[in-house]
Amino acid sequence: MKKEYKKICSWCGRAFTTNKIKRHFCYDCSPEQTVTESHLDDNLSELSSYNKSNGTNLSYGQYMALKRVGKI
């Protein structure tokens, strides 16, 4: 019998159950389906605006992590 894990999706924030401990996205939000080129362009322009207005120099990864946890 496989163990089930209750997780929170890193992308949409919904709770889901999985039998894979390393899964971070729910089955509706696989990263391959949600990341598109225009989405990336939007995030990069938001990052540039954020860095200019706040005097920071965040990388894309740092910005996305803060955005996902709700600090931005």
C-alpha positions in Angstrom: 0.0 0.0 0.0 1.5 3.3 -1.1 1.5 6.2 1.3 -0.6 9.3 0.3 0.7 12.8 0.9 -1.4 15.9 1.3 0.2 18.8 -0.5 -0.5 22.4 -1.5 0.1 23.2 -5.2 3.0 25.6 -5.7 1.3 27.1 -8.7 -2.4 27.6 -7.8 -2.4 27.1 -4.1 -5.1 24.3 -4.1 -4.8 21.3 -1.8 -4.3 17.9 -3.5 -3.4 14.3 -2.6 -0.5 12.4 -4.3 1.5 9.3 -3.7 4.7 11.0 -4.8 6.6 12.9 -2.1 8.5 15.2 -4.6 5.4 16.4 -6.5 4.8 20.1 -6.0 2.1 20.8 -8.5 -1.5 19.5 -8.6 -2.5 17.4 -11.5 -4.3 20.3 -13.2 -1.2 22.6 -13.0 1.7 20.7 -14.4 4.4 23.3 -15.2 4.6 22.2 -18.9 1.0 23.2 -19.4 1.0 26.5 -17.5 4.2 28.2 -18.6 4.0 29.8 -22.0 6.3 32.2 -23.7 3.9 35.1 -23.3 3.5 34.2 -19.6 7.3 34.4 -19.2 7.4 37.7 -21.0 4.7 39.1 -18.7 6.6 37.9 -15.6 9.9 39.4 -16.8 8.3 42.7 -17.5 6.7 42.6 -14.0 10.1 41.7 -12.5 11.8 44.6 -14.3 9.1 47.1 -13.0 9.3 45.7 -9.5 13.1 46.0 -9.4 13.0 49.6 -10.7 10.3 50.8 -8.3 11.7 49.1 -5.2 15.4 49.6 -5.9 16.0 45.8 -5.8 17.9 43.4 -8.0 15.9 40.2 -7.7 16.5 37.3 -10.1 13.6 35.7 -11.9 13.7 32.7 -9.4 13.7 34.9 -6.4 10.9 37.0 -7.7 8.7 34.0 -8.6 9.3 32.4 -5.2 8.3 35.6 -3.4 5.3 36.0 -5.6 4.1 32.4 -5.0 4.3 32.7 -1.2 2.4 36.0 -1.4 5.1 38.4 -0.3 4.8 40.3 -3.5 
